[in-house]
């Protein structure tokens, strides 16, 4: 690395240290100095590009944590541009994917802007897909789940369902028999309810059925969730004219028929 990048690295690291100590103003001064050095350099390879993205991310986080969300937005936007260049010109990596996911959460949870959140989640998914190379990671599953949340907020229930199903399938592969699948199963159940109120009973049933199958074998702590999904699952069959098909399906899943009918 040349002198400008080394100086920028020193300023960045100092800024991060000040951030951790709660010294936001001092941290911002160091981080802004680092970002200016890297912007003036305009190049420098993968390390310099990643360092500039980190600077922009930490500047945005500093403003966000200091209750200055509007000031954070342009830095997060520029970070997205830099990371896109990194992915296209060099390679994706988990650090960048995590940062993009975090900014998506900022827009979704703090700004209430599902459209902006989608842009970051979709870019994060591209990064996770490249990083994982056909071996799904928990980050990919979480990204699909967040995309599902954002699309559901916009009212795009069908696309939301697709992403939540993808998330659930990865979670089941990675964490079968553990409680990690509970949250995604609960979201699928919510989408099933949305389909039910729209009169799309077949789609509702798919969501309830997949959610119920996913939570089988979870710990007793998840029992309220299991019961809630079970009730919705049975109600969806009732809407189609009876519970006989539901009982047969549950027996196939290893449930006791008498208990189910009760």
N, C-alpha and C positions, 0 to 999 in steps of 0.2 A: 504493500500500500504506500502511496506517496504522502507527502507532508500534509496536504489538505485533508485527506481522508483520515490520517492519524489524528490530526487536531479535532476533526469532527467526531471521531470515536471517543476521544477524551472528553469533549464537551457533552456528548450524548450520555456517557457513563456517569459523569458528574450530575447531569440533570436527573437521571433515573434515581441516583442515590438521594438527591434532595427531595424528589417526589416521595420516596419511601419514608423520609423523615417529616413529611408534611409541609415542606418549605416550597410551596407552589410557585411563588413569584421568582425565587432564585432558580428553581428547576426550569421554569419556562424560559428564562433568559439564556440558560445553557443550551437547552434543546433548540431554541430558535437560532442561536448562533451556529450550532451544528448543522441544522437544516440549510441555513444560508450558505455555509461553506460547500456543502454537497450540491446545492442547486447551482452555484456559480461554476462548479467543476463540470456539471452537465456530462456525466459519463463516469468511467472508472470501473466498469465491470459489475459483476454480480454482487460482490461485497459492498461496494459503494451504493448500489441500488437498494439492496436490502437494508443497509444502514439508514438511508434516507427514508425508506418506508417506516422503519422503526421510529425514527425521529418524529415523523408526521403523526404516527399512531400515538406516541406518548404525549405529544403536544395536545392532540385531541382529547386524550384521556385526562390530562391535567385540567383542561378547561371544563370537561364534563364533570370531573370530581369536585371542581370548584363552583358548581352550580351555574356554569356559563355554557349551556348546551349549544346555543346558537353560534358561539365562537368556535366550538369544536367541529361543527359541520364541514366548513371548507377544508380543514386539515384531513378529516376522514375521507373527503371526496378526492383530495389529491393523493392520499395514500392508496386509494383504489386504483387510480390511474397508474401509479408507479408499480403496484403489484401486478397489474395486467401486463405491463411491459416486462416485468421479471418473468412471469409465467410464459409469455410468448417468446421472449428472447433467450431465456436461460432454462429454468426449471421451477416447478412448484415444490413447496416444502410445507411441512406441518405447521411451522411457526407462522407462516403467512396465512394459512388456512384458518388457524385459530384466531388471528387478529381480525380477519374478515368476518368470521362468525361473531366475534365480540362486538364489532361495530354494527352488525345486523341487529344484535340484541339491543344496542343503544337506540337505534331508530325505532325498533318495534316497541320497546318497553318504556323508554323515556320520552321519545318524540311522538309516539303514536302514529308513525308514518310507515304503513305496511308496504307501500310502493318502494320507498327507499330501502327498507329492510330487505325486500326481495332481491334487489340488485346486489347487495352484499352477500346474502345467503346463496344466491345462484353462482356468484363468482367463487365463493368458498367451496361449493360443491364441486366445481371444476377442479379446484386445487386438490381436494380430498380424493377425487376420482383418479387424478394423475399420480398422487402420492401412493394410493393404495394398490394400484395396478391389479385390479380384479380380486384383491383380498380385502374385503370390506372392513373398515375400522369403525370404532365407536363414533368418531368424529363425523363420518359419513352418515351414520344413522341419525345422529343428533341434527345434522344439517337438513336431512329430509324432513325430520319432525318439525323443525323451525319453519321450513318452507311450507309445510302443511298448515302451520298456525297462521302464517302470513296470508296464504291464499284463502283460508277460511275467514279471516278478518275482512278480506275484500269481497266475500260472498261467493268465491269460486270453489264450491264444495267438492265438485268432481276432481279437480286438480289437487285439492287438499287431501282428499281420500287416497289418491295415487301415492302421494309423498308419505303419508302416514303408514300406508301398507308397506312401502319399501323400507321405511324405518323399522317397522315391526319385524319384517322378515330378516333384516340384518341383526336386530337385537336378539331374535330367537336363535340365530346361528351362533352368535357370539356368547350369549348369556342364557342359554336354554335352562329352565328350571330355577332361575334366580328372579329376584324381585325387580330387576332393571326393566323388564318388559311392561311393568304395571302402568307407567305413565303413558306410554304409547298406546296401550290397549284402552286406557281411559279416554284418550283423545279420539280413537276410532269410535268408541261408544258415543261420544259427543257428536261426531259426524253422522253416526247412524240416527241419532235423535233429529239432527237437522234434516236428513233425508226423509224421515218419517213425517215431519211437519210439512214437508213439501209434497207429500203424497207418493214418494218414490219408495214404496215398501220393499221392493226387491233389493235395491241398493242398500237400504237400511239394514236388511237382514244380513247381507254380506259383511257389513261392518260389525254388527253385533256377533255374528258367528265367529269371525276371525278374532275378535277381541276376546270372546269367551274361551276359544281354544288356546289362545296365547297365555291366559292366566291360570290354566290348569297346573296344579302341582306347586303353586307359590306358597309362601309361608302363611301361617295363620294370621299374621299382621295384615295381610292383604284381603282378608275375608270380606270386609265391607265392600271393597271394590268388586270382588268376584260376584257377590250377591247382586250388586247393582247391575253389573253386566248381564248376569243370568236372567234377571227380571226383564230387562229390555229384550234379550234374546227370545224369551218365551212369548213376550207381548208381540214381537214382530211376527212370530208364527201364528199367533191367535188372529192377527189382522189378515192373515191369508186363509183363515177358515178352520183352524184347529191346531192342536199341539202334538198330534200323533207323529208327524214328521220330526218335530223337535225331539221327542222322546227317543225315537230311533237313532237320531244323530248323536244324542248325548250318551246313549248306551254304547254306540260305536266308539265314543271317546273314553269309555271305561267307567261311566257314571252308573249308579244303581237305578234301575228303571222305576222301582217302587218309590224311591226317594224323590226322583224327578217328578213323577205324577202327583205325589203329595204336595 
